[in-house]
């Protein structure tokens, strides 16, 4: 199945064309990794609600699926941490390309936020008339 072509990036790896807009998983993970520097999937999952942009619950499967896609697109790197004597854990970190992608998401979400504000204003105004 061919993926959608982004109007800004063409055929380059891109998921910023609102593909994850329903739950905002991708920009949330990018920002979390920027703030934390690096993190384990379990730690990201545990702190997801502090960063979530919606009141919907982000499922663990969506989190790991999005991390894999971010890694495939070069926005995140991962490695196995075998220290601490316990089972190996995958640690994730943001790449320079991921930092740029986060800036793109900030622009997309800023535009979306403005549009949502206009929508809410118009919808609210229509109730009072």
FIDREN-538911 format. One record per residue: residue in one letter; x, z, y of N, C-alpha, C in turn. Coordinates in steps of 0.02 Angstrom, whole numbers, plus 32768, in hexadecimal, padded with zeros to 4 digits. Atoms other than C-alpha are relative to their C-alpha. Example, Ala and Ser with C-alpha at 12.3 -4.5 7.8 and 13.67 -1.06 7.14 Angstrom:
2
A802D80007FC5826781867F1F802D8000803C S7FD67FFD7FC582AC81657FCB7FD980258037 
This chain:
129
X802A80007FC5800080008000802C8000803E X7FD980077FC380477FCB80A87FE980358032 X80127FCE7FCF804E8053812B7FED7FDE8042 X8014801B7FC08003803981D7803D7FF5802C X7FC9800F7FD280747FED825C7FF280248041 X80067FDB7FC18091805B82F380077FCF803B X7FFB802D7FC7807180008398803E800C802A X7FC37FF27FD98109805783E580407FF37FD9 X7FC3800580288184804C835480017FC57FCF X8002803A802D814E7FB282F3800880167FB7 X7FF57FF28047818E7FB48240803280387FF3 X7FD17FC8800A820C8040825E7FDA803B7FE3 X80227FC5801C81E780E382017FDD80268038 X80247FDE7FCC8160813582677FC180207FE4 X803F7FDF801180D681B2824F7FE1801C803F X801A7FE47FC280B281D383067FBE7FE08014 X803D80237FEC801E815D830B7FC280277FEA X80387FD4800A7FAB81F182F47FEB80067FB7 X80117FFC80477FB081E982367FF080477FE9 X800C7FBB80137FB382A7822B7FD880258036 X80217FE07FC87F4682C882C27FCA80317FE9 X80367FD480167EBD831B825B801680497FFF X7FE97FBA80037F2583B6823E8041800B8026 X7FC47FF97FD77FBC839582AC803B801E7FDA X7FCC7FE2802A803183C0821D80457FEA8017 X7FBD80197FF080C28351824F801E801E8040 X7FE17FE47FC480DC83888304800A804B7FFB X7FF87FB8800980C2843D82D3804080107FD9 X7FC37FF48027814B8434824F803E7FEF8028 X7FC680127FD781C183DA82C6800F80368033 X7FF47FCB7FCE81A98460834B801980407FDE X7FE97FC4802381BC84ED82CD804A7FFA7FEF X7FBA80098012826184A48290802D7FFF803E X7FD97FFD7FC2829C848C8343800A80488015 X7FFC7FBA7FEC82768542836A802B80297FD1 X7FDD7FD7803282BE858882C880477FE87FF1 X7FBF801C80118355851582B580017FE67FB9 X8009801480468338850F81F97FD180337FE0 X802F7FD3801F82BA855A81857FEF7FEA7FB9 X8018800E80438279856480D47FB77FED8003 X80468013800281D3851780A57FD1803C8000 X802A7FC48004818C85C2807B7FFB80228044 X80007FE27FBE81BE860681267FD67FD68030 X8029802C7FD58171856E817C7FB6800C7FF1 X80467FF6801480CF8587811A7FE78043801B X80157FBD7FEA80CA864081467FF48005804B X80057FFD7FB780DB861E82017FD77FC7801E X8025803B7FE9806F8582820C7FC980108032 X80387FF07FD47FDB85D7825D801580138047 X7FE87FF07FBD8046861182EF800C7FC1802A X7FF2803F7FDE8068855A831A7FC57FCF7FFD X80368030800D7FC7850582E07FDC7FEC8040 X8023801B7FC67F6F8496835E7FB57FFD7FF6 X80488000800F7EC684A2830A7FF080427FDD X80137FC480247E63852C82BA7FF87FF27FB5 X8002801280477E6784CE8214803C801B7FDB X7FCA7FE7802A7ED085138187802A7FC67FE8 X7FD2803480197F6984AA815C801480157FBA X7FF27FF180467F7B84A580A0804A7FF77FF1 X7FBA80058014802484BE804E80137FBA7FEA X7FF180448017801A84127FFD800B7FD1803A X7FF8802A7FC4800583C180A88042800E8022 X7FC17FEC7FE18099842380EA803B7FDF7FDB X7FC8801C8026810F83EC805E7FFF7FB47FFF X800680487FFD80CD833A805D801B7FE68043 X7FE980147FBE80EE832F8118804B800A8007 X7FB77FF67FFE819D837A810680247FC87FDB X7FE18037802681C682F680827FFF7FBF8029 X8005803D7FD88187826B80F3802F8003803C X7FD27FF87FC881E882AF818780487FF57FEA X7FBC8009801B828482B3811B800D7FB67FF0 X7FF9804780108267820180DC800B7FD6803F X7FFA80257FC1825981C78190803C8015802A X7FC37FEC7FDE82FA821F81C47FF680338037 X800E7FCF7FCC82A882A38233801380477FEC X7FF07FBF801C82D2833681C180327FF57FC8 X7FD48000803A835E835A81467FF480407FDA X80087FC38028835983D580B8803C80077FD2 X7FCB7FF2803083D5842880457FEA803E7FD9 X80107FC6802A83D084AA7FBC802B803B8013 X7FDD7FC17FF283FF855C7FE8800280287FBF X7FF97FDD8040844485B17F4C801E8046800A X7FE67FBD7FF28483864F7FA27FCD80357FEE X802D7FC6800A843486FB7F8B7FED800C7FB8 X800B7FF18046843586F37ECD7FBC7FEF7FE3 X80438011801A837E86C07EBF7FFC7FB57FF1 X80098047800D833686177E9880137FD7803E X7FEE802C7FC9837285857F017FC27FF2802B X8037800F7FD1830885657F9C80157FC6802C X7FF280397FD582FC84C580007FFA80168049 X80017FEF7FB9832984DE80B77FFC7FBF8028 X800D803B7FD882EF8461813A801C80098046 X7FE67FFF7FBC833C843481E37FED7FBF8023 X801280397FD7830F83BE826F803F7FD6800F X7FCA802D7FED837D8325828F7FF97FED804A X8005801B7FBB83A382D583397FC57FD18005 X8039802E80008325824E830B7FBF80298000 X803A7FD5800182A982DA82E67FF1801F8044 X80097FE57FBC82C6832583917FE17FCB802D X801D80367FD882A1827C83E17FB77FF47FEC X8044800A80198207826A83737FD18037801A X80277FC97FE481CA831583AE7FEF7FF28049 X800D80127FBB81DA82DA84627FC87FCB8003 X8035803280038170824284347FBD80217FF1 X803E7FDD801080EF82B583E67FE78026803D X80147FDB7FC480EF831F84857FDC7FD18031 X802080317FD480C4828384E87FBC7FED7FE6 X80408012801F803C824F846E7FCD80388008 X802E7FC77FFB7FF182FD846B7FED80108048 X80107FF77FB97FFD830C85287FCA7FD08017 X803480327FEF7F9A826C853B7FBE80127FDF X803C7FED80247F1F82A584B77FDF803D8020 X801B7FC57FDF7F0C834E850C7FDC7FEF8041 X802180157FC27EE482FB85B27FBE7FDD7FF1 X803D802380127E668289855E7FCB80307FE6 X80307FCF801A7E16831C85047FE3802A803A X80187FDB7FC57E0B837B85A97FCB7FD88026 X8031802B7FDE7DB282E785FA7FC07FFD7FD8 X803A8002802B7D3F82DB85657FD780408006 X80237FC07FFD7D14839485687FDE80098043 X801E7FFA7FBE7CF4838E86237FC17FD58004 X803A802C7FFE7C8082F986127FC980197FD2 X80337FE7802F7C278341857A7FDF803E801B X801C7FC37FE27C1183E885D07FD47FF1803C X802880147FC67BD08394866E7FBE7FE27FEB X803E801F80167B508333860A7FCE80337FE7 X802E7FCC80187B0783D585C57FD9801F803A X80207FDE7FC87ADF841986717FD07FD28026 X802E802D7FDC7A7F837F86AA7FC37FF07FD7 
